[in-house]
C-alpha cells in the first residue's frame, strides 16, 4: 500500500526514531477552536460535545495504525504484500495471562485480533525496528504488558490455524 499521499496527523514522534499512535473504539467528538485546534471546555472544564459527529476519529485511527504498520514493515525491508504477524506478550486480560495471536499485516487485520467486546484503547509504539502495543480496557485498567510484533513462522501459522 502506498501511504505517501495519506495524512496522518495523529501519530506522534516522541523522540528520535520513536513513534506512538493511540487507537480507541470509543471515539468522542468534541468542539475545537478553529484557529488553535484545542478542545473547547465548558464552565466546569469538561469538553463540549459536537452536535454532529462523523466517523472521522475511527477512520483516522485506522489510517494511523496502517501508517505505523507500513513504516515498521519498511524497517524490516519488506512490504508490498500482506504478511502473517505474530503479536505476543503478557499481562493480557483480568488474569494477566501470556499469549499470542496471528494477524494479517493490515490495520484491520491487527485491530480485529486485538480488539475486544467492550471499550478499549490500543497504544502502539514503533521504536527503532520494534513495534509493540499495549491495550487498556475495563479488565486491563493499567494496560497489558508489552505485546511485540514480529513476522510469524510457518510453524506458528499452522499451529494457529489448527488450534
C-alpha positions, 0 to 999 in steps of 0.5 A: 500500500502506498501511504505517501499521499495519506495524512496522518496527523495523529501519530506522534514522534516522541523522540528520535526514531520513536513513534506512538499512535493511540487507537480507541473504539470509543471515539468522542467528538468534541468542539475545537477552536478553529484557529488553535485546534484545542478542545473547547471546555465548558464552565466546569472544564469538561469538553463540549460535545459536537452536535454532529459527529462523523466517523472521522476519529475511527477512520483516522485511527485506522489510517494511523495504525496502517501508517505505523504498520507500513513504516515498521514493515519498511524497517524490516525491508519488506512490504508490498504484500500482506504478511502473517504477524505474530503479536505476543506478550503478557499481562493480557486480560483480568488474569494477566495471562501470556499469549499470542495471536496471528494477524494479517499485516493490515490495520484491520487485520491487527485491530480485529485480533486485538480488539475486544467486546467492550471499550478499549484503547490500543497504544502502539509504539514503533521504536527503532525496528520494534513495534509493540502495543499495549491495550487498556480496557475495563479488565486491563485498567493499567494496560497489558504488558508489552505485546511485540510484533514480529513476522510469524513462522510457518510453524506458528501459522499452522499451529494457529490455524489448527488450534 
